[in-house]
Amino acid sequence: MKVYGVLFLVLLAVMSCSKKLPTAPPAVVPEELSFQCEKLPLANGEYSVLQTISLKTSTESGNLFAYKIYTSNEELPAGLFANPEGWLYFYTPGADHSISIEIPGNHRSIWTTQRNLSVEFSSSGGKLSQIITQVDVQIRHADQSIRAISSPFRSDRLLGSTIIVNFQDGDTVSAGVEFLLREQIGDIFVEGLYADHFMYRVNTLNSSLQVTTFGTWHNSLSCEDIRKVILNTTSSPALTANLDGEYTQFESYVVSRQGLIGASTPNVYFHVQTGFYPQTLIYSQKTVGLGSNHFSIDPALLPYTLELIPSSSSHKNRVLYPDNQNLQAINSPDFKLHLNWGWSGQYGYIASGIIHITDDPWLSEINQCVDVNGNDYHSRIIAFDLRWDNGIFPIQDHFFNSRIITDQGTGTQWLRIDNVDVNSRYAILSNLTNGSHRLQVRAVDLQNAIDPTPAEQYYDLVASKPFNQRSGILIVDDSPNSPSMAPEAYVDDFYSAVVPQNLGNVELLDLNSTGSIASRVNPVMLQNYKMVLWHSDNPQSASTLSSNPDALLQYLSNSGKLVFSGTHLTVVTMQQISLYPELMAYFGLSNSGVYSSLTSSGIQNNTFFVNAIGTFPNFGNINVNITDSFNVIVRTRLGLSAITYFEPSPGLDFVYAFGCKAVNSPYAPTQEQYNLYSSKYVAYMRQQGTGSVLVFGFPLSYMVQTDVATALPEVFAQLLNPNVVK
């Protein structure tokens, strides 16, 4: 250790809270004391640090100075000696320097004419064992009067600080702002050199960014977190709305555990504006259920893979089914409901440096606070208020700081929870009764502003309907309109005319109307019908049947009866359904070699199918409409190729055989083709548990209407009573 005269300055960052401590920056006059800190390289990667304290008092003659230093380990540096009060000894003028200053005598005194004091510390293993943290100075004037000065060592080199905010200088913000204060460790390492606290204050700036009003310094030790300051209209200091052209400035500095402080005060400035409110959201994308009657078998769906509700089986979470503005599910004793809420500005993405707010909970967290006009007002959501079924929301074990609050005036009670992390934004409810349930949520931000229009969502939990309480037929139109392939009006009228009327009302669900296909095939709706007839008649479009595996499985596993009519693209549909083995069990086509398309290169080829030949008693033949078909290929080539045929296979009850065009007909098959196709089937029935499926490999609307109208009552009767002797 060497004694010279330089010092290193510590930069400290302020963390804020809502209470004021009387602590203020030390009363050091810049003209009287200055500090320097310099790092000097040594051999073997070590270094030394030279700390210097300088006095810049008036140059009047006769002044003497006394120094007392404090260090991080509370020990004097080697080679320095002090009196019992801690004042350093210096050689007196003209003294014999061969006499150790450690020895008492007239050769030493605490008074010196030196205006600079420098101490050098060397590292060991890259670390310093001590540094100067504070200095006291006494100035003795010629008239023997003494004035004392004291200051922590000030340096931005040893320990700096920064302020982290979610806005840029000059931005307009709400009257609720959070400031994160962080110390910055430099390349000089002193054990334990971290922030003890931060000092901070709030000033007012004019349009020229000049300070017009200085605030009072506050100590972050009075905050819950010394590195976080939250200011709003009720904090101390408080945020108030700025006038036009006026700004608020927040500045801070750090105080280390050893007493070092920063030489500079980082700051940010902003324009405070009132009138901002948060917007609360309930995320239907993450509102999922799981139970015996509501589940998913589709790994492509995000809720399935995330398992928001843990599952020990292949049945996983599924979003609820939309019904107008409500969400639906079929209830069961083991049903659980996962709810998820948040706020506008929470989710989005960043592209080319630009933030895009989407409010899609499957995207990245952006964590802005966006008002009703789409403006980010740079606040933070600190709490949520919750209600369930017009009462207080049930407390969850993972909620933080749950408490009941009461609205003034209305007396409405809410459960308030702190927004700490993801655990503050979801709940899993169980043992829910059948019927409609209501969730209300409102967000609270740093201003303590509450969303004036709480988000709300209704959930309809419907009882499972026994088969004997069902009635009617649902026709699912999965045939995109095409004048030449599936004219909408003709196809709709055709199916309405051919289905039997003895089962109850006949209703239509058009999957080609506006909206998501998968969102409108709802098992809550399906379970109302004794029979569902799903048709996909357009040869240019594959069926969306496989896009609804969850709804189909839930329906079929609960005594559902499904009739499907498709084209040669049924092969594609069955291949897609095979991805869901539990659902494919109802169709019985797990072996892809059982089904094939009659054509794979256009419906003008292989127009060999002319009729479906009934194989069950009373199942009359169904002929292709070749006389006045809406499709020109069928009319001119006198047959249909857009069909799927099936190989004889165990476990399937084949109800219609392939009626092949004769060899001597126009556009006829070869004898070999005739023999091949005449041995195949074009419709089969299968029962699995209490569910039953009948698949027509041909589009019914391409057939003679009277033939279909005669056959379907018998087909439906057999499907409804599969155990009747065939």
Buried (B, 14 or more C-beta within 10 A) or exposed (E): EEBEBBBBBBBBBBBBBBEBBEBEBBEBEEEBBBBBBBBEEEEEEBBBBBBBBBBEBEEEEEBBBBBBBBBBBEEBBEEBEBBEEEBBBBBBEEBEEEEEBEEEEEBBBBBBEBBBBBBBBBBEEEEBBBBBBBBBBBBBBEEEEEEEBBBBBBBBBBBBBBBBBBBEEEBBBBBBBBBBBBBBEBEBBBEEBEBBBBBBBBBBBEEEEEBEEEBEBBBBBBBEEBBBBBBBBEBEBEBEBBEEEBBBBBBBBBBBBBBBBBBBBBBBBBBBBBEBBBBBBBBBBBBBBBBBBBBBBBEEBBBBEBEBBEBEEEBBBBBBBBBEEBBBBBBBEEBBBBBBBBBBBBBBEEEEEEEEBEBEBEBEEBBBBBBEEEBBBBBBBBBBBBBBBEEBBEBBEEBEEBEEBEEEEEEBBBBBBBBEEEBBBBBBBEEBEBEEBBBBBBBBBBBBBBBEEBBBBBBBBBBBBEEEEBEBBBBBBBBBBBEEBBBBEBBBEBBEEBBBEEBBEBEEBBBBEEEEBBEBBBBBBBBBBBBBBBBBBBBEBBBBBBBBBBBBBBBBBBBBBBBBBBBBBBBBBBBBBBBBEBBBBBBBBEEEEBBBBBBEEEBBBBBBBBBBBBBBEEBBBBBBBBEEBBBEBBEBBBBBBBBBBBBEBEBBBBBBBBBBBEEEBEBBBEEEBBEBBBEBBBBBBBBBEEBBBBBBBBBBBBBBBBBBBBBBBBBBBBBBEBEEEE
